Amino acid sequence: MKIEKKILQVYFQKVLDGSKTYELRLADFSCNPGDILVLKEWDQKEKRYTGRVIEKKVTYVGKTKNQTFWSKEDVEKYGFQIIAFK
């Protein structure tokens, strides 16, 4: 399945140059390994697409809604971070 999403210019460029190898998104849509994430660059200032598009194959999807690793207090205090690695 192909999934189209907006991505801000600063993040689009990082995906394009290979330094950003993940996406943090609200889990309000279905996404599975093997899907194609179509990232459409969005100019937030002009409120329009730039025309640049990149497609990436989804290799892993992790969700945190029902995580039990950390206490609610720690999550509220520190939040989450995503760490990408090769």
C-alpha positions in Angstrom: 0.0 0.0 0.0 1.2 3.6 -0.7 0.7 6.1 2.1 1.1 9.8 1.2 2.1 12.3 4.0 3.3 15.9 4.2 6.8 16.5 5.5 8.3 19.8 6.3 11.2 21.0 4.2 13.9 20.7 6.8 13.0 17.1 7.5 12.5 16.2 3.8 16.1 17.3 3.1 17.4 15.1 5.9 15.5 12.1 4.6 16.8 12.9 1.1 20.4 13.1 2.2 20.1 10.0 4.3 20.7 11.4 7.8 17.1 10.9 8.9 16.0 7.3 8.6 12.8 7.3 10.6 9.4 9.2 10.9 7.6 10.0 14.0 3.9 10.2 13.3 0.6 10.2 15.1 -0.8 6.6 14.7 -4.0 7.8 13.1 -3.5 5.6 10.0 -2.6 2.1 9.2 1.1 1.5 8.3 2.8 -1.9 8.0 6.2 -3.2 6.9 6.4 -3.4 3.1 4.2 -0.3 2.6 5.6 2.6 0.7 5.6 5.9 2.5 5.3 8.7 0.0 6.7 11.9 1.6 5.6 15.1 -0.1 7.7 18.2 0.8 5.5 20.9 2.4 6.5 24.6 2.5 5.0 25.6 5.9 5.5 29.3 5.2 3.8 29.3 1.8 1.3 26.6 2.8 1.8 24.6 -0.3 3.7 21.5 -1.6 7.0 22.2 -3.2 6.7 19.5 -5.8 9.5 17.3 -4.4 8.5 13.8 -3.4 10.4 10.9 -2.0 9.3 7.3 -1.6 10.6 5.0 1.2 9.8 1.4 1.9 8.6 0.9 5.5 10.7 -1.7 7.3 9.4 -1.4 10.9 6.5 0.2 12.7 6.6 0.6 16.5 3.6 1.9 18.4 3.7 3.3 21.9 0.0 3.7 23.0 0.0 0.7 25.3 3.6 0.7 26.3 4.3 -0.6 29.8 8.1 -0.1 30.0 7.9 3.3 31.8 5.6 4.9 34.3 3.1 7.5 33.2 4.9 10.0 35.4 8.2 9.4 33.7 6.6 9.6 30.2 5.0 12.9 31.2 8.3 14.2 32.7 10.7 13.1 29.9 8.6 12.3 26.8 9.8 9.9 24.2 12.7 10.0 21.8 13.3 7.9 18.7 16.8 6.7 18.1 17.7 5.6 14.5 20.7 3.4 13.9 22.4 1.4 11.1 
